[in-house]
């Protein structure tokens, strides 16, 4: 699958001709870092002047791409196509202890989960070895690119945990309840990768404090005009399901996610 889906030619192909995609013959999805897309918080280094990772103009509530360093207006949101969903339980050392990568990643049916004890506050499950696991919903998505050709989409990963699991459940329910005419007098649920959504950031609060979280709304169901985009989304779904998509290059960023609640 290509990294970007171009809806209309800007004249570049007239220049490139038969050279399109040359140089990438030996590069597969496994050789590329899949970016994480997350919401910047008050403590994010990207919004802190003087920090090496500071981005001029970045503010809490903006949506951040960890590979391109693009920042999207959280109020306006970004177009997202979910292509693959999974839930797992990464096992972490406490922040500041051990490597930034998870010690292990447990599937929902892992017996390790039952050995843990849920902490009185938060969503962490403390294991006998001192580490903790945290239920995490992962969405492998295509996101509309902020730069370059209009209508271009690139692969990314969005994870939701803690308070955002409620958003995840609502999004999942939204996806499963969409129906289209099946041409036989009945209805069918479109594939996950056949619907475009708009993800925004909104300020959320509880008795522990406030933070920016996700808000999801349906944008549109793809039609014939979206054929190339749909094919790319389908290809990405296939790549992820076959295990050809790697996220290890972004584990450090994931470990430093500082959503407080």
C-alpha angles and dihedrals in degrees: 000000000000119000093235133035112215114204096191136015115254094193095270093112090060086061099041098041112162091356093079112130093003115148094035097081094115097037118100133176088268089065094057132076112240106220123232116227114210142157117257115238135199091271098043111126090226090069096041114095111224094029115120089235095049114135117203110243095015114138136179110276095035119124112242133203108210095207104040094030088224115156120208127201103259094206092054092040131198135271112251134183113198109215105170136011132199138163125212143152114243114202114224140185113230111276112280093023125098127340123338091238119087115265088227141340116231126202119230091258095050114129088220090076092062091056092062131086121222112238117242091243128038129006101286121124110208116218127210090252091061096253122112135222127210129197107245130187113207126198119193102206147168112234128198108253118240094207133042125025117010111251095026117142129199133193120258143153127241119191127193127194141151110013090001092067087081088057089049092053092049091049091049091050090048091053094048094050098053111108135187131187110270095207091245098083093272140081136258136193110244118232115271090247092053096073130071120214135189115228119198134175120240132182111254130188143190135163090285098055144281135291141159117267140171129282118190129201132170113252103182147319110249120252138186091291088063096055097122092044091049092050091052091049090049091050091051090051089053093048093052095045090052092052095247096127118087126200101172093107089066100044092103091057090048091052091053095052101136103195096142102210 
